[in-house]
Amino acid sequence: MSRRYYWTKTWGAPDVPEYDALALSHEGTRRRILRYLQPGDIVVFLTSDAKESDPMLRGRLAGAVEIADPIQEVDVESLRPDGKRLPEHYREGDGRFRWPFGIAVSRTWVFIEQESNDTLIPDHADKGMQGAASIHEMRPEEIGRLMSLSVREQVREEATEKLPFQGSLRRPWRQKAGMRASASVDPGRHLYIAQIYDAHGLTFKIGSGKAAERIEDLNRYRRLSQGEAKWSERSSSQFATVAGARAAEDFILMEARKAGHGSKDHSEFLVGISSRDLNSLYSKAIEIGLAVDAAEQKV
């Protein structure tokens, strides 16, 4: 069964999976949701307009969670080992925790792009108080917009890379291809996007190989002391094989050129492409590269 996508209203972004859950106010709501919610389903957090909401996120997408397999009911208040919760997480009248009835999650993300609730879910306000009380299924066009947004997966005590949501979903942080962080870096197997902004606008460089070294080469003859702009890394992903990285690179360049974003200056430069369109190509490229990895490793 394919995963389904839902949204709800919260006061902010989710924590790492060990400390958070899909948190609900009423046991009856949890019981009803569990009749149809499945492992692997995604619930997107829209930050509410409540005065208690994170002021940096209010009215915008905060994050998303993946429902754990197997489905498990949890006591949300007790998930944090230090037991510390903000005072506003408790009701003023009786002091009870607001959202004790949880459903365990296996992965969580925070959104990097400042996407408004209104843009992703145009009719979210029609749900009124039910927007926060329950979860609501997303439409196909809403899911399509969601997939290209940039996220970082929440992993305890680890810094994760920025990826389009679609790419991050397909590449669990703990199962990424290639050499592990504790070993030597496996060279030459990255897909990367570098960018530069100067008087001519924004230009992207798509490449594969050793990302850091390639970007360093791009800047080798830039006159930085005279104020010239510098190439910087926008995105990078490591694959298990050189073929996987190259296939991902070729896909982005081919599709972007078809759409008229190629540059006369360099075969690997792209111009005039929106961030969202580039994110979408990048996430699809990751899927293609991983498929090539799998085929190469079977040989």
C-alpha positions, 0 to 999 in steps of 0.5 A, spaced: 500 500 500 502 506 498 503 512 503 498 517 504 499 524 506 495 528 511 496 535 514 494 538 521 495 544 525 501 545 530 504 550 534 511 549 531 516 544 528 517 537 530 523 534 534 527 528 533 523 522 533 525 519 539 522 525 543 516 527 539 509 523 536 503 525 532 500 528 538 493 529 540 488 532 545 483 527 545 483 519 546 477 518 541 480 522 536 486 518 536 482 512 536 478 514 530 485 516 526 488 509 528 482 506 524 485 508 517 492 511 518 498 506 516 505 505 517 509 510 513 504 515 512 506 522 512 503 528 516 505 535 515 505 540 520 502 547 518 504 552 524 497 555 527 496 562 528 495 561 535 499 566 540 503 560 543 505 558 536 513 559 534 513 566 531 518 565 526 513 559 523 506 562 524 502 561 518 507 557 515 509 550 514 513 547 520 515 540 518 512 533 517 512 526 521 512 519 518 508 514 522 512 508 525 511 501 523 508 498 527 503 503 529 504 504 536 500 508 541 505 513 546 504 517 552 507 524 549 508 527 555 513 522 557 517 522 551 523 527 553 528 524 557 528 530 562 521 531 562 521 538 561 516 541 557 514 549 556 509 552 561 504 553 555 504 546 554 499 545 560 492 547 561 491 553 565 485 551 569 487 544 571 495 543 569 494 537 564 498 536 558 495 539 552 496 533 547 497 526 551 495 521 546 500 520 541 502 516 535 509 514 534 513 516 529 519 514 525 522 520 522 521 527 522 523 533 518 523 541 518 522 545 512 527 550 510 523 554 505 518 559 508 512 556 504 505 559 507 500 555 509 495 558 504 500 556 498 500 549 500 493 548 503 489 553 500 482 551 504 486 550 510 482 555 514 475 552 512 477 547 517 476 552 523 478 548 530 478 541 527 484 543 523 488 542 529 484 537 532 485 532 527 489 530 521 486 531 514 488 528 507 492 532 502 490 532 495 494 530 489 496 537 487 498 539 494 502 533 495 506 535 488 507 542 491 510 539 497 515 534 494 519 540 491 520 543 498 527 543 501 527 540 508 532 537 513 531 530 516 531 531 524 536 526 527 539 526 534 546 529 535 547 529 527 547 534 522 543 532 516 543 535 509 538 539 505 534 535 500 527 536 496 522 532 500 521 527 495 529 526 495 529 525 503 523 521 503 527 516 498 533 516 502 533 515 509 538 518 513 540 512 516 540 508 510 544 513 505 549 509 500 556 509 500 561 510 506 559 511 513 561 517 516 566 513 521 570 511 515 574 514 509 570 518 504 568 514 498 571 519 493 568 521 486 561 519 487 557 525 489 552 529 485 552 536 486 549 543 485 553 549 485 551 556 485 553 563 484 550 570 484 553 576 480 551 581 475 549 576 470 544 573 475 543 566 478 547 561 475 547 553 477 553 548 475 551 541 475 556 536 476 558 529 479 565 527 482 568 530 488 563 535 490 568 539 495 574 539 490 570 541 484 567 547 487 574 549 489 576 548 482 570 553 480 573 558 485 580 557 483 581 563 478 575 567 482 578 574 484 575 574 491 579 580 494 577 584 488 569 583 490 568 577 485 562 573 487 564 566 489 561 559 487 558 555 493 555 548 494 547 548 494 546 541 494 550 534 494 548 527 495 553 521 495 551 515 491 554 508 492 557 508 485 560 513 480 555 510 475 549 512 479 552 519 481 553 520 473 546 518 471 543 523 476 547 529 473 545 527 466 538 527 468 538 534 471 542 537 465 538 533 460 531 535 463 533 542 464 536 543 457 529 541 454 526 546 458 530 551 455 535 552 461 542 551 458 547 556 458 552 557 452 557 558 456 558 551 459 555 545 458 554 544 465 551 551 467 543 552 468 540 559 468 533 561 468 531 555 472 526 556 478 529 553 485 522 549 485 523 546 478 531 545 480 529 541 487 524 537 483 529 535 478 534 534 483 529 529 487 528 525 481 535 525 479 536 522 486 531 516 485 534 515 478 541 515 481 539 510 487 536 505 481 543 505 478 546 504 484 542 498 485 543 495 478 551 496 478 551 492 485 548 486 483 553 485 477 
